Amino acid sequence: MTTKRKIGIAVALLGGVLFVFAVVLVAAHWLDKADQWASVTGALVAVTTLPLTLYGFILARRQERPSAATQQVRGSTVGGDVTQIQGVRGSVRISGRSMGSPPRADAVAPVTERPAGGGQHVEGTRAGGSAQQIGDVEGSVELDR
């Protein structure tokens, strides 16, 4: 091995050692600053996302309340009104008139009510009154007739 080659290897090794020493020295100095910045950034992210997370829980809880019950009136003849009520979280008061006699089958056209949300259906029913469907009410419901 020539002297030039030995000097080249020694310079490369010394340069590598100096580079590693410089990286360790800079990392040790800047690591403290980087740690502080990461702490501040993490605190800001936590303060920002905590209210959003709580709001998401509230929205999810509101959406968990769909009623699994299905109310159906099919192929019936009713002398008065058809009223379907479901999913009420409160009080319900219905005061109404007395029921009349059922209409003749050929006198009244069949009522068909099928809302897009599903759950309550009135199909092919002849009613002497109206068909009312009420669902998912947070407060109280009063039907005065």
Secondary structure, 3 states (H helix, E strand, C coil): CCHHHHHHHHHHHHHHHHHHHHHHHHHHHHHHHHHHHHHHHHHHHHHHHHHHHHHHHHHHHHHCCCCCCCEEEECCEECCCEEEEEEECCCEEEECCCCCCCCCCCCCCCEEECCCCCCEEEEEEEECCCEEEEEEECCCEEEEC
